[in-house]
Amino acid sequence: INIFVLSTLPEIVYTQEIYDIIYYVGTAIYVLFVAFTNYASLKYYKKERFNWLNIIITVLLLLILLGGK
């Protein structure tokens, strides 16, 4: 087995579209994480009202996600 076969494989070229996809997926995962932790903390502390700061942060993250770069 030639150990240099792997080095001759075509390398992955990271274009701008791939970076955009990675950015959108990462931002979506982060927004879901913030929303889930906010919901879990509300259920844990038995609060009836939402933490407005977390809501504002989540809305801003959604605007950044939908707005692009």
N, C-alpha and C positions, 0 to 999 in steps of 0.2 A: 504494500500500500504506500503510495506516494504521500508523504506528509505535507507536500506543498500543493495538493489538489485544492484544499480549502481556500488558499490564498488566490487561486485563479478564478474563484466564483465571482460573478458580477456583484459589485458592491451596491448596497442600497443607497440611492440618491435621495436625499431629503429635500424635496421641493417646498415651496412656500405653502402649497395646498396641504401637504402632510403636517407642516407646523401648525397651520390653522386648525386642522382636525384635532391634533393633540391639544391645542389650546382650548378649543370648545369642549372636548371631552373632559379635560381636567377641570375647567371652570364649572361644568355641570355637576361633576362628582363633588366638587367643593361646596356648591350651593346645596346639593342634597345632604351633604354631611352637616352643614350649618343648620339646615332646617330640621334634620333628625335630632341633633343634639339639643336644639331649642325645644322641640316637642318633648324629648325625654326629660329635660330638666323641668319643664312645666308639669309633666305628669308626676315627677318625683316630689316636687315641692307643693303639689296640689294647688297651684295658682290658677285662679279663674281668668285673670287678665294676662294679656301677652306682654312680653317685654318689648316696648316700642323700639328700642335701640337695635335689637336683633331683627325686627321686622324691617327697619330702615336699611340695615346692612344687607339683608337678603334681597330686598328690592333693588338696591344699588348693584349687587352682584348679578341679578337677572338682567338689569339694563346694560351692564357691561357685556354680559354674555350675548345678548341679542343685538347690541350695538356694534359688535365687531371688535376691532383692535383698539 
